[in-house]
Amino acid sequence: MISEEQRERLGGRFLEAALADTRRFEEDSRVLFSAAVAQAHPAQWVGVHLGRIVTAADLDQLMCALETQGIDPASVAVGFIEAR
């Protein structure tokens, strides 16, 4: 945990939002690299946002799907799932 002094130096509420975003991204990354996703989407790019798969396709299709849904790609855990 950070001290109140550190919080003030680093931006207070901005820091809290950044920490929440980091936790959410970590959770999305766990989903992305889970065995279930690996089994369901081999040899595909997968995007996970807010704990759910947004799309699984080639990279261009994934980026188009994010744009269509109005999702900022910077807020999405994206990875290529290798075929086993």
PDB file with one MODEL, atoms N, CA, C and O in Angstrom:
MODEL        1
ATOM      1  N   MET A   1       0.843  -1.176   0.000  1.00  0.00           N
ATOM      2  CA  MET A   1       0.000   0.000   0.000  1.00  0.00           C
ATOM      3  C   MET A   1       0.889   1.241   0.000  1.00  0.00           C
ATOM      4  O   MET A   1       2.003   1.218   0.524  1.00  0.00           O
ATOM      5  N   ILE A   2       0.394   2.303  -0.582  1.00  0.00           N
ATOM      6  CA  ILE A   2       1.177   3.538  -0.640  1.00  0.00           C
ATOM      7  C   ILE A   2       0.707   4.504   0.450  1.00  0.00           C
ATOM      8  O   ILE A   2      -0.444   4.457   0.883  1.00  0.00           O
ATOM      9  N   SER A   3       1.604   5.368   0.880  1.00  0.00           N
ATOM     10  CA  SER A   3       1.276   6.345   1.919  1.00  0.00           C
ATOM     11  C   SER A   3       0.479   7.500   1.321  1.00  0.00           C
ATOM     12  O   SER A   3       0.441   7.683   0.104  1.00  0.00           O
ATOM     13  N   GLU A   4      -0.151   8.267   2.190  1.00  0.00           N
ATOM     14  CA  GLU A   4      -0.914   9.446   1.741  1.00  0.00           C
ATOM     15  C   GLU A   4       0.004  10.445   1.043  1.00  0.00           C
ATOM     16  O   GLU A   4      -0.381  11.060   0.049  1.00  0.00           O
ATOM     17  N   GLU A   5       1.228  10.604   1.571  1.00  0.00           N
ATOM     18  CA  GLU A   5       2.195  11.515   0.953  1.00  0.00           C
ATOM     19  C   GLU A   5       2.542  11.054  -0.468  1.00  0.00           C
ATOM     20  O   GLU A   5       2.595  11.868  -1.390  1.00  0.00           O
ATOM     21  N   GLN A   6       2.777   9.752  -0.641  1.00  0.00           N
ATOM     22  CA  GLN A   6       3.071   9.232  -1.981  1.00  0.00           C
ATOM     23  C   GLN A   6       1.877   9.442  -2.908  1.00  0.00           C
ATOM     24  O   GLN A   6       2.048   9.810  -4.071  1.00  0.00           O
ATOM     25  N   ARG A   7       0.685   9.212  -2.403  1.00  0.00           N
ATOM     26  CA  ARG A   7      -0.531   9.387  -3.198  1.00  0.00           C
ATOM     27  C   ARG A   7      -0.649  10.826  -3.689  1.00  0.00           C
ATOM     28  O   ARG A   7      -0.948  11.065  -4.859  1.00  0.00           O
ATOM     29  N   GLU A   8      -0.414  11.784  -2.795  1.00  0.00           N
ATOM     30  CA  GLU A   8      -0.499  13.192  -3.180  1.00  0.00           C
ATOM     31  C   GLU A   8       0.564  13.536  -4.214  1.00  0.00           C
ATOM     32  O   GLU A   8       0.287  14.242  -5.183  1.00  0.00           O
ATOM     33  N   ARG A   9       1.782  13.037  -4.009  1.00  0.00           N
ATOM     34  CA  ARG A   9       2.871  13.316  -4.955  1.00  0.00           C
ATOM     35  C   ARG A   9       2.577  12.737  -6.327  1.00  0.00           C
ATOM     36  O   ARG A   9       2.942  13.328  -7.343  1.00  0.00           O
ATOM     37  N   LEU A  10       1.914  11.576  -6.364  1.00  0.00           N
ATOM     38  CA  LEU A  10       1.688  10.888  -7.631  1.00  0.00           C
ATOM     39  C   LEU A  10       0.349  11.206  -8.283  1.00  0.00           C
ATOM     40  O   LEU A  10       0.044  10.666  -9.347  1.00  0.00           O
ATOM     41  N   GLY A  11      -0.447  12.058  -7.680  1.00  0.00           N
ATOM     42  CA  GLY A  11      -1.654  12.488  -8.356  1.00  0.00           C
ATOM     43  C   GLY A  11      -2.957  12.054  -7.722  1.00  0.00           C
ATOM     44  O   GLY A  11      -4.008  12.232  -8.337  1.00  0.00           O
ATOM     45  N   GLY A  12      -2.945  11.500  -6.534  1.00  0.00           N
ATOM     46  CA  GLY A  12      -4.177  11.194  -5.822  1.00  0.00           C
ATOM     47  C   GLY A  12      -5.139  10.306  -6.583  1.00  0.00           C
ATOM     48  O   GLY A  12      -4.852   9.127  -6.792  1.00  0.00           O
ATOM     49  N   ARG A  13      -6.267  10.842  -7.001  1.00  0.00           N
ATOM     50  CA  ARG A  13      -7.297  10.056  -7.681  1.00  0.00           C
ATOM     51  C   ARG A  13      -6.809   9.468  -8.996  1.00  0.00           C
ATOM     52  O   ARG A  13      -7.206   8.365  -9.372  1.00  0.00           O
ATOM     53  N   PHE A  14      -5.950  10.200  -9.695  1.00  0.00           N
ATOM     54  CA  PHE A  14      -5.399   9.669 -10.931  1.00  0.00           C
ATOM     55  C   PHE A  14      -4.656   8.369 -10.659  1.00  0.00           C
ATOM     56  O   PHE A  14      -4.780   7.404 -11.413  1.00  0.00           O
ATOM     57  N   LEU A  15      -3.887   8.350  -9.581  1.00  0.00           N
ATOM     58  CA  LEU A  15      -3.143   7.150  -9.219  1.00  0.00           C
ATOM     59  C   LEU A  15      -4.099   6.001  -8.915  1.00  0.00           C
ATOM     60  O   LEU A  15      -3.864   4.875  -9.352  1.00  0.00           O
ATOM     61  N   GLU A  16      -5.159   6.264  -8.181  1.00  0.00           N
ATOM     62  CA  GLU A  16      -6.130   5.221  -7.859  1.00  0.00           C
ATOM     63  C   GLU A  16      -6.741   4.633  -9.130  1.00  0.00           C
ATOM     64  O   GLU A  16      -6.909   3.418  -9.240  1.00  0.00           O
ATOM     65  N   ALA A  17      -7.070   5.492 -10.079  1.00  0.00           N
ATOM     66  CA  ALA A  17      -7.632   5.019 -11.354  1.00  0.00           C
ATOM     67  C   ALA A  17      -6.598   4.188 -12.114  1.00  0.00           C
ATOM     68  O   ALA A  17      -6.937   3.166 -12.712  1.00  0.00           O
ATOM     69  N   ALA A  18      -5.342   4.626 -12.091  1.00  0.00           N
ATOM     70  CA  ALA A  18      -4.286   3.886 -12.785  1.00  0.00           C
ATOM     71  C   ALA A  18      -4.080   2.510 -12.154  1.00  0.00           C
ATOM     72  O   ALA A  18      -3.876   1.523 -12.861  1.00  0.00           O
ATOM     73  N   LEU A  19      -4.134   2.447 -10.828  1.00  0.00           N
ATOM     74  CA  LEU A  19      -3.992   1.162 -10.147  1.00  0.00           C
ATOM     75  C   LEU A  19      -5.166   0.238 -10.470  1.00  0.00           C
ATOM     76  O   LEU A  19      -4.974  -0.963 -10.660  1.00  0.00           O
ATOM     77  N   ALA A  20      -6.369   0.787 -10.532  1.00  0.00           N
ATOM     78  CA  ALA A  20      -7.543  -0.015 -10.884  1.00  0.00           C
ATOM     79  C   ALA A  20      -7.421  -0.535 -12.311  1.00  0.00           C
ATOM     80  O   ALA A  20      -7.750  -1.691 -12.576  1.00  0.00           O
ATOM     81  N   ASP A  21      -6.952   0.302 -13.231  1.00  0.00           N
ATOM     82  CA  ASP A  21      -6.739  -0.128 -14.618  1.00  0.00           C
ATOM     83  C   ASP A  21      -5.707  -1.245 -14.686  1.00  0.00           C
ATOM     84  O   ASP A  21      -5.863  -2.195 -15.453  1.00  0.00           O
ATOM     85  N   THR A  22      -4.659  -1.129 -13.890  1.00  0.00           N
ATOM     86  CA  THR A  22      -3.612  -2.155 -13.877  1.00  0.00           C
ATOM     87  C   THR A  22      -4.163  -3.484 -13.380  1.00  0.00           C
ATOM     88  O   THR A  22      -3.872  -4.532 -13.956  1.00  0.00           O
ATOM     89  N   ARG A  23      -4.956  -3.447 -12.315  1.00  0.00           N
ATOM     90  CA  ARG A  23      -5.553  -4.680 -11.788  1.00  0.00           C
ATOM     91  C   ARG A  23      -6.478  -5.328 -12.822  1.00  0.00           C
ATOM     92  O   ARG A  23      -6.454  -6.544 -13.012  1.00  0.00           O
ATOM     93  N   ARG A  24      -7.290  -4.503 -13.484  1.00  0.00           N
ATOM     94  CA  ARG A  24      -8.215  -5.025 -14.498  1.00  0.00           C
ATOM     95  C   ARG A  24      -7.446  -5.652 -15.649  1.00  0.00           C
ATOM     96  O   ARG A  24      -7.822  -6.714 -16.146  1.00  0.00           O
ATOM     97  N   PHE A  25      -6.358  -4.991 -16.079  1.00  0.00           N
ATOM     98  CA  PHE A  25      -5.549  -5.525 -17.169  1.00  0.00           C
ATOM     99  C   PHE A  25      -4.910  -6.858 -16.769  1.00  0.00           C
ATOM    100  O   PHE A  25      -4.820  -7.775 -17.585  1.00  0.00           O
ATOM    101  N   GLU A  26      -4.471  -6.961 -15.526  1.00  0.00           N
ATOM    102  CA  GLU A  26      -3.904  -8.227 -15.040  1.00  0.00           C
ATOM    103  C   GLU A  26      -4.956  -9.330 -15.077  1.00  0.00           C
ATOM    104  O   GLU A  26      -4.659 -10.457 -15.472  1.00  0.00           O
ATOM    105  N   GLU A  27      -6.174  -9.015 -14.669  1.00  0.00           N
ATOM    106  CA  GLU A  27      -7.257 -10.003 -14.711  1.00  0.00           C
ATOM    107  C   GLU A  27      -7.568 -10.410 -16.150  1.00  0.00           C
ATOM    108  O   GLU A  27      -7.755 -11.591 -16.440  1.00  0.00           O
ATOM    109  N   ASP A  28      -7.621  -9.423 -17.049  1.00  0.00           N
ATOM    110  CA  ASP A  28      -7.877  -9.718 -18.467  1.00  0.00           C
ATOM    111  C   ASP A  28      -6.759 -10.585 -19.050  1.00  0.00           C
ATOM    112  O   ASP A  28      -7.017 -11.471 -19.865  1.00  0.00           O
ATOM    113  N   SER A  29      -5.529 -10.330 -18.635  1.00  0.00           N
ATOM    114  CA  SER A  29      -4.399 -11.129 -19.119  1.00  0.00           C
ATOM    115  C   SER A  29      -4.487 -12.571 -18.643  1.00  0.00           C
ATOM    116  O   SER A  29      -4.134 -13.491 -19.380  1.00  0.00           O
ATOM    117  N   ARG A  30      -4.955 -12.772 -17.417  1.00  0.00           N
ATOM    118  CA  ARG A  30      -5.143 -14.147 -16.920  1.00  0.00           C
ATOM    119  C   ARG A  30      -6.172 -14.884 -17.773  1.00  0.00           C
ATOM    120  O   ARG A  30      -5.989 -16.056 -18.102  1.00  0.00           O
ATOM    121  N   VAL A  31      -7.250 -14.197 -18.126  1.00  0.00           N
ATOM    122  CA  VAL A  31      -8.266 -14.809 -19.000  1.00  0.00           C
ATOM    123  C   VAL A  31      -7.646 -15.114 -20.357  1.00  0.00           C
ATOM    124  O   VAL A  31      -7.804 -16.215 -20.885  1.00  0.00           O
ATOM    125  N   LEU A  32      -6.940 -14.134 -20.921  1.00  0.00           N
ATOM    126  CA  LEU A  32      -6.341 -14.277 -22.245  1.00  0.00           C
ATOM    127  C   LEU A  32      -5.448 -15.510 -22.339  1.00  0.00           C
ATOM    128  O   LEU A  32      -5.502 -16.242 -23.327  1.00  0.00           O
ATOM    129  N   PHE A  33      -4.639 -15.740 -21.330  1.00  0.00           N
ATOM    130  CA  PHE A  33      -3.675 -16.834 -21.400  1.00  0.00           C
ATOM    131  C   PHE A  33      -4.120 -18.073 -20.621  1.00  0.00           C
ATOM    132  O   PHE A  33      -3.294 -18.870 -20.175  1.00  0.00           O
ATOM    133  N   SER A  34      -5.421 -18.219 -20.466  1.00  0.00           N
ATOM    134  CA  SER A  34      -5.964 -19.399 -19.782  1.00  0.00           C
ATOM    135  C   SER A  34      -5.999 -20.598 -20.733  1.00  0.00           C
ATOM    136  O   SER A  34      -5.961 -20.443 -21.953  1.00  0.00           O
ATOM    137  N   ALA A  35      -6.072 -21.779 -20.153  1.00  0.00           N
ATOM    138  CA  ALA A  35      -6.148 -23.009 -20.952  1.00  0.00           C
ATOM    139  C   ALA A  35      -7.418 -23.033 -21.796  1.00  0.00           C
ATOM    140  O   ALA A  35      -7.401 -23.529 -22.923  1.00  0.00           O
ATOM    141  N   ALA A  36      -8.517 -22.504 -21.265  1.00  0.00           N
ATOM    142  CA  ALA A  36      -9.783 -22.509 -22.010  1.00  0.00           C
ATOM    143  C   ALA A  36      -9.677 -21.682 -23.293  1.00  0.00           C
ATOM    144  O   ALA A  36     -10.171 -22.096 -24.342  1.00  0.00           O
ATOM    145  N   VAL A  37      -9.042 -20.528 -23.211  1.00  0.00           N
ATOM    146  CA  VAL A  37      -8.877 -19.680 -24.400  1.00  0.00           C
ATOM    147  C   VAL A  37      -7.918 -20.348 -25.379  1.00  0.00           C
ATOM    148  O   VAL A  37      -8.148 -20.313 -26.587  1.00  0.00           O
ATOM    149  N   ALA A  38      -6.861 -20.947 -24.880  1.00  0.00           N
ATOM    150  CA  ALA A  38      -5.902 -21.637 -25.752  1.00  0.00           C
ATOM    151  C   ALA A  38      -6.581 -22.771 -26.516  1.00  0.00           C
ATOM    152  O   ALA A  38      -6.292 -22.991 -27.692  1.00  0.00           O
ATOM    153  N   GLN A  39      -7.469 -23.478 -25.860  1.00  0.00           N
ATOM    154  CA  GLN A  39      -8.163 -24.584 -26.517  1.00  0.00           C
ATOM    155  C   GLN A  39      -9.196 -24.084 -27.525  1.00  0.00           C
ATOM    156  O   GLN A  39      -9.363 -24.680 -28.590  1.00  0.00           O
ATOM    157  N   ALA A  40      -9.883 -23.005 -27.199  1.00  0.00           N
ATOM    158  CA  ALA A  40     -10.970 -22.515 -28.049  1.00  0.00           C
ATOM    159  C   ALA A  40     -10.503 -21.681 -29.238  1.00  0.00           C
ATOM    160  O   ALA A  40     -11.207 -21.600 -30.245  1.00  0.00           O
ATOM    161  N   HIS A  41      -9.324 -21.057 -29.137  1.00  0.00           N
ATOM    162  CA  HIS A  41      -8.898 -20.100 -30.173  1.00  0.00           C
ATOM    163  C   HIS A  41      -7.457 -20.307 -30.624  1.00  0.00           C
ATOM    164  O   HIS A  41      -6.678 -19.355 -30.609  1.00  0.00           O
ATOM    165  N   PRO A  42      -7.073 -21.529 -31.028  1.00  0.00           N
ATOM    166  CA  PRO A  42      -5.693 -21.744 -31.472  1.00  0.00           C
ATOM    167  C   PRO A  42      -5.400 -20.976 -32.761  1.00  0.00           C
ATOM    168  O   PRO A  42      -6.261 -20.842 -33.630  1.00  0.00           O
ATOM    169  N   ALA A  43      -4.183 -20.481 -32.862  1.00  0.00           N
ATOM    170  CA  ALA A  43      -3.698 -19.765 -34.053  1.00  0.00           C
ATOM    171  C   ALA A  43      -4.550 -18.542 -34.378  1.00  0.00           C
ATOM    172  O   ALA A  43      -4.791 -18.236 -35.546  1.00  0.00           O
ATOM    173  N   GLN A  44      -5.002 -17.846 -33.340  1.00  0.00           N
ATOM    174  CA  GLN A  44      -5.779 -16.622 -33.529  1.00  0.00           C
ATOM    175  C   GLN A  44      -5.282 -15.535 -32.583  1.00  0.00           C
ATOM    176  O   GLN A  44      -4.711 -15.818 -31.530  1.00  0.00           O
ATOM    177  N   TRP A  45      -5.512 -14.289 -32.981  1.00  0.00           N
ATOM    178  CA  TRP A  45      -5.320 -13.156 -32.100  1.00  0.00           C
ATOM    179  C   TRP A  45      -6.588 -13.027 -31.273  1.00  0.00           C
ATOM    180  O   TRP A  45      -7.694 -13.097 -31.809  1.00  0.00           O
ATOM    181  N   VAL A  46      -6.431 -12.841 -29.974  1.00  0.00           N
ATOM    182  CA  VAL A  46      -7.574 -12.742 -29.072  1.00  0.00           C
ATOM    183  C   VAL A  46      -7.463 -11.445 -28.284  1.00  0.00           C
ATOM    184  O   VAL A  46      -6.382 -11.069 -27.830  1.00  0.00           O
ATOM    185  N   GLY A  47      -8.590 -10.770 -28.129  1.00  0.00           N
ATOM    186  CA  GLY A  47      -8.653  -9.568 -27.306  1.00  0.00           C
ATOM    187  C   GLY A  47      -9.610  -9.794 -26.150  1.00  0.00           C
ATOM    188  O   GLY A  47     -10.734 -10.255 -26.348  1.00  0.00           O
ATOM    189  N   VAL A  48      -9.164  -9.469 -24.937  1.00  0.00           N
ATOM    190  CA  VAL A  48      -9.997  -9.612 -23.743  1.00  0.00           C
ATOM    191  C   VAL A  48     -10.137  -8.245 -23.088  1.00  0.00           C
ATOM    192  O   VAL A  48      -9.148  -7.554 -22.844  1.00  0.00           O
ATOM    193  N   HIS A  49     -11.384  -7.868 -22.808  1.00  0.00           N
ATOM    194  CA  HIS A  49     -11.673  -6.582 -22.180  1.00  0.00           C
ATOM    195  C   HIS A  49     -12.736  -6.787 -21.113  1.00  0.00           C
ATOM    196  O   HIS A  49     -13.790  -7.366 -21.378  1.00  0.00           O
ATOM    197  N   LEU A  50     -12.457  -6.312 -19.913  1.00  0.00           N
ATOM    198  CA  LEU A  50     -13.381  -6.441 -18.782  1.00  0.00           C
ATOM    199  C   LEU A  50     -13.769  -7.888 -18.528  1.00  0.00           C
ATOM    200  O   LEU A  50     -14.916  -8.192 -18.199  1.00  0.00           O
ATOM    201  N   GLY A  51     -12.787  -8.780 -18.688  1.00  0.00           N
ATOM    202  CA  GLY A  51     -12.996 -10.186 -18.362  1.00  0.00           C
ATOM    203  C   GLY A  51     -13.677 -11.030 -19.413  1.00  0.00           C
ATOM    204  O   GLY A  51     -13.944 -12.210 -19.185  1.00  0.00           O
ATOM    205  N   ARG A  52     -13.960 -10.445 -20.558  1.00  0.00           N
ATOM    206  CA  ARG A  52     -14.610 -11.238 -21.611  1.00  0.00           C
ATOM    207  C   ARG A  52     -13.846 -11.113 -22.926  1.00  0.00           C
ATOM    208  O   ARG A  52     -13.171 -10.116 -23.184  1.00  0.00           O
ATOM    209  N   ILE A  53     -13.971 -12.145 -23.742  1.00  0.00           N
ATOM    210  CA  ILE A  53     -13.334 -12.121 -25.058  1.00  0.00           C
ATOM    211  C   ILE A  53     -14.128 -11.179 -25.953  1.00  0.00           C
ATOM    212  O   ILE A  53     -15.325 -11.367 -26.167  1.00  0.00           O
ATOM    213  N   VAL A  54     -13.450 -10.172 -26.467  1.00  0.00           N
ATOM    214  CA  VAL A  54     -14.082  -9.216 -27.372  1.00  0.00           C
ATOM    215  C   VAL A  54     -14.168  -9.822 -28.761  1.00  0.00           C
ATOM    216  O   VAL A  54     -15.203  -9.751 -29.424  1.00  0.00           O
ATOM    217  N   THR A  55     -13.062 -10.421 -29.190  1.00  0.00           N
ATOM    218  CA  THR A  55     -13.020 -11.049 -30.498  1.00  0.00           C
ATOM    219  C   THR A  55     -11.807 -11.963 -30.590  1.00  0.00           C
ATOM    220  O   THR A  55     -10.828 -11.807 -29.861  1.00  0.00           O
ATOM    221  N   ALA A  56     -11.900 -12.910 -31.497  1.00  0.00           N
ATOM    222  CA  ALA A  56     -10.779 -13.799 -31.807  1.00  0.00           C
ATOM    223  C   ALA A  56     -10.739 -13.920 -33.316  1.00  0.00           C
ATOM    224  O   ALA A  56     -11.677 -14.426 -33.932  1.00  0.00           O
ATOM    225  N   ALA A  57      -9.651 -13.456 -33.911  1.00  0.00           N
ATOM    226  CA  ALA A  57      -9.555 -13.406 -35.373  1.00  0.00           C
ATOM    227  C   ALA A  57      -8.109 -13.091 -35.744  1.00  0.00           C
ATOM    228  O   ALA A  57      -7.200 -13.234 -34.927  1.00  0.00           O
ATOM    229  N   ASP A  58      -7.912 -12.657 -36.995  1.00  0.00           N
ATOM    230  CA  ASP A  58      -6.579 -12.166 -37.319  1.00  0.00           C
ATOM    231  C   ASP A  58      -6.450 -10.750 -36.751  1.00  0.00           C
ATOM    232  O   ASP A  58      -7.448 -10.153 -36.347  1.00  0.00           O
ATOM    233  N   LEU A  59      -5.254 -10.222 -36.718  1.00  0.00           N
ATOM    234  CA  LEU A  59      -5.009  -8.963 -36.026  1.00  0.00           C
ATOM    235  C   LEU A  59      -5.801  -7.798 -36.621  1.00  0.00           C
ATOM    236  O   LEU A  59      -6.329  -6.973 -35.875  1.00  0.00           O
ATOM    237  N   ASP A  60      -5.890  -7.717 -37.942  1.00  0.00           N
ATOM    238  CA  ASP A  60      -6.649  -6.633 -38.571  1.00  0.00           C
ATOM    239  C   ASP A  60      -8.127  -6.704 -38.186  1.00  0.00           C
ATOM    240  O   ASP A  60      -8.739  -5.679 -37.886  1.00  0.00           O
ATOM    241  N   GLN A  61      -8.694  -7.895 -38.193  1.00  0.00           N
ATOM    242  CA  GLN A  61     -10.105  -8.060 -37.815  1.00  0.00           C
ATOM    243  C   GLN A  61     -10.314  -7.712 -36.343  1.00  0.00           C
ATOM    244  O   GLN A  61     -11.324  -7.111 -35.976  1.00  0.00           O
ATOM    245  N   LEU A  62      -9.355  -8.092 -35.507  1.00  0.00           N
ATOM    246  CA  LEU A  62      -9.458  -7.765 -34.089  1.00  0.00           C
ATOM    247  C   LEU A  62      -9.486  -6.257 -33.895  1.00  0.00           C
ATOM    248  O   LEU A  62     -10.323  -5.745 -33.151  1.00  0.00           O
ATOM    249  N   MET A  63      -8.585  -5.542 -34.552  1.00  0.00           N
ATOM    250  CA  MET A  63      -8.533  -4.086 -34.417  1.00  0.00           C
ATOM    251  C   MET A  63      -9.810  -3.437 -34.946  1.00  0.00           C
ATOM    252  O   MET A  63     -10.307  -2.479 -34.353  1.00  0.00           O
ATOM    253  N   CYS A  64     -10.345  -3.945 -36.051  1.00  0.00           N
ATOM    254  CA  CYS A  64     -11.603  -3.420 -36.595  1.00  0.00           C
ATOM    255  C   CYS A  64     -12.760  -3.662 -35.628  1.00  0.00           C
ATOM    256  O   CYS A  64     -13.610  -2.791 -35.446  1.00  0.00           O
ATOM    257  N   ALA A  65     -12.794  -4.835 -35.012  1.00  0.00           N
ATOM    258  CA  ALA A  65     -13.858  -5.159 -34.050  1.00  0.00           C
ATOM    259  C   ALA A  65     -13.798  -4.215 -32.854  1.00  0.00           C
ATOM    260  O   ALA A  65     -14.834  -3.763 -32.367  1.00  0.00           O
ATOM    261  N   LEU A  66     -12.597  -3.919 -32.381  1.00  0.00           N
ATOM    262  CA  LEU A  66     -12.463  -2.986 -31.262  1.00  0.00           C
ATOM    263  C   LEU A  66     -12.966  -1.604 -31.651  1.00  0.00           C
ATOM    264  O   LEU A  66     -13.685  -0.961 -30.887  1.00  0.00           O
ATOM    265  N   GLU A  67     -12.589  -1.154 -32.830  1.00  0.00           N
ATOM    266  CA  GLU A  67     -13.029   0.152 -33.305  1.00  0.00           C
ATOM    267  C   GLU A  67     -14.550   0.190 -33.438  1.00  0.00           C
ATOM    268  O   GLU A  67     -15.186   1.153 -33.009  1.00  0.00           O
ATOM    269  N   THR A  68     -15.132  -0.845 -34.028  1.00  0.00           N
ATOM    270  CA  THR A  68     -16.580  -0.916 -34.214  1.00  0.00           C
ATOM    271  C   THR A  68     -17.316  -0.860 -32.873  1.00  0.00           C
ATOM    272  O   THR A  68     -18.376  -0.245 -32.759  1.00  0.00           O
ATOM    273  N   GLN A  69     -16.736  -1.514 -31.862  1.00  0.00           N
ATOM    274  CA  GLN A  69     -17.366  -1.555 -30.544  1.00  0.00           C
ATOM    275  C   GLN A  69     -17.008  -0.347 -29.674  1.00  0.00           C
ATOM    276  O   GLN A  69     -17.489  -0.217 -28.549  1.00  0.00           O
ATOM    277  N   GLY A  70     -16.157   0.535 -30.211  1.00  0.00           N
ATOM    278  CA  GLY A  70     -15.769   1.730 -29.470  1.00  0.00           C
ATOM    279  C   GLY A  70     -14.869   1.455 -28.286  1.00  0.00           C
ATOM    280  O   GLY A  70     -14.901   2.184 -27.294  1.00  0.00           O
ATOM    281  N   ILE A  71     -14.062   0.405 -28.381  1.00  0.00           N
ATOM    282  CA  ILE A  71     -13.163   0.027 -27.290  1.00  0.00           C
ATOM    283  C   ILE A  71     -11.755   0.490 -27.627  1.00  0.00           C
ATOM    284  O   ILE A  71     -11.239   0.192 -28.704  1.00  0.00           O
ATOM    285  N   ASP A  72     -11.136   1.217 -26.708  1.00  0.00           N
ATOM    286  CA  ASP A  72      -9.767   1.685 -26.882  1.00  0.00           C
ATOM    287  C   ASP A  72      -8.820   0.486 -26.849  1.00  0.00           C
ATOM    288  O   ASP A  72      -8.781  -0.228 -25.847  1.00  0.00           O
ATOM    289  N   PRO A  73      -8.055   0.245 -27.916  1.00  0.00           N
ATOM    290  CA  PRO A  73      -7.143  -0.899 -27.935  1.00  0.00           C
ATOM    291  C   PRO A  73      -6.139  -0.904 -26.778  1.00  0.00           C
ATOM    292  O   PRO A  73      -5.653  -1.961 -26.378  1.00  0.00           O
ATOM    293  N   ALA A  74      -5.834   0.273 -26.248  1.00  0.00           N
ATOM    294  CA  ALA A  74      -4.890   0.347 -25.129  1.00  0.00           C
ATOM    295  C   ALA A  74      -5.464  -0.260 -23.849  1.00  0.00           C
ATOM    296  O   ALA A  74      -4.720  -0.554 -22.913  1.00  0.00           O
ATOM    297  N   SER A  75      -6.785  -0.446 -23.807  1.00  0.00           N
ATOM    298  CA  SER A  75      -7.408  -0.998 -22.602  1.00  0.00           C
ATOM    299  C   SER A  75      -7.723  -2.490 -22.734  1.00  0.00           C
ATOM    300  O   SER A  75      -8.428  -3.060 -21.901  1.00  0.00           O
ATOM    301  N   VAL A  76      -7.193  -3.111 -23.788  1.00  0.00           N
ATOM    302  CA  VAL A  76      -7.499  -4.507 -24.080  1.00  0.00           C
ATOM    303  C   VAL A  76      -6.235  -5.374 -23.970  1.00  0.00           C
ATOM    304  O   VAL A  76      -5.173  -5.006 -24.471  1.00  0.00           O
ATOM    305  N   ALA A  77      -6.367  -6.510 -23.318  1.00  0.00           N
ATOM    306  CA  ALA A  77      -5.272  -7.485 -23.305  1.00  0.00           C
ATOM    307  C   ALA A  77      -5.356  -8.251 -24.627  1.00  0.00           C
ATOM    308  O   ALA A  77      -6.356  -8.916 -24.900  1.00  0.00           O
ATOM    309  N   VAL A  78      -4.317  -8.159 -25.436  1.00  0.00           N
ATOM    310  CA  VAL A  78      -4.299  -8.779 -26.762  1.00  0.00           C
ATOM    311  C   VAL A  78      -3.109  -9.724 -26.845  1.00  0.00           C
ATOM    312  O   VAL A  78      -2.007  -9.402 -26.401  1.00  0.00           O
ATOM    313  N   GLY A  79      -3.351 -10.883 -27.416  1.00  0.00           N
ATOM    314  CA  GLY A  79      -2.258 -11.832 -27.591  1.00  0.00           C
ATOM    315  C   GLY A  79      -2.559 -12.833 -28.675  1.00  0.00           C
ATOM    316  O   GLY A  79      -3.719 -13.096 -28.995  1.00  0.00           O
ATOM    317  N   PHE A  80      -1.497 -13.393 -29.243  1.00  0.00           N
ATOM    318  CA  PHE A  80      -1.646 -14.442 -30.242  1.00  0.00           C
ATOM    319  C   PHE A  80      -1.591 -15.777 -29.509  1.00  0.00           C
ATOM    320  O   PHE A  80      -0.669 -16.038 -28.736  1.00  0.00           O
ATOM    321  N   ILE A  81      -2.586 -16.614 -29.761  1.00  0.00           N
ATOM    322  CA  ILE A  81      -2.669 -17.925 -29.117  1.00  0.00           C
ATOM    323  C   ILE A  81      -2.070 -18.952 -30.077  1.00  0.00           C
ATOM    324  O   ILE A  81      -2.614 -19.208 -31.151  1.00  0.00           O
ATOM    325  N   GLU A  82      -0.964 -19.524 -29.679  1.00  0.00           N
ATOM    326  CA  GLU A  82      -0.277 -20.515 -30.516  1.00  0.00           C
ATOM    327  C   GLU A  82      -1.120 -21.786 -30.658  1.00  0.00           C
ATOM    328  O   GLU A  82      -1.798 -22.203 -29.720  1.00  0.00           O
ATOM    329  N   ALA A  83      -1.065 -22.382 -31.828  1.00  0.00           N
ATOM    330  CA  ALA A  83      -1.707 -23.684 -32.033  1.00  0.00           C
ATOM    331  C   ALA A  83      -0.882 -24.741 -31.315  1.00  0.00           C
ATOM    332  O   ALA A  83       0.347 -24.670 -31.307  1.00  0.00           O
ATOM    333  N   ARG A  84      -1.535 -25.699 -30.723  1.00  0.00           N
ATOM    334  CA  ARG A  84      -0.789 -26.751 -30.001  1.00  0.00           C
ATOM    335  C   ARG A  84      -0.583 -27.944 -30.870  1.00  0.00           C
ATOM    336  O   ARG A  84       0.021 -28.925 -30.438  1.00  0.00           O
TER     337      ARG A  84
ENDMDL
END
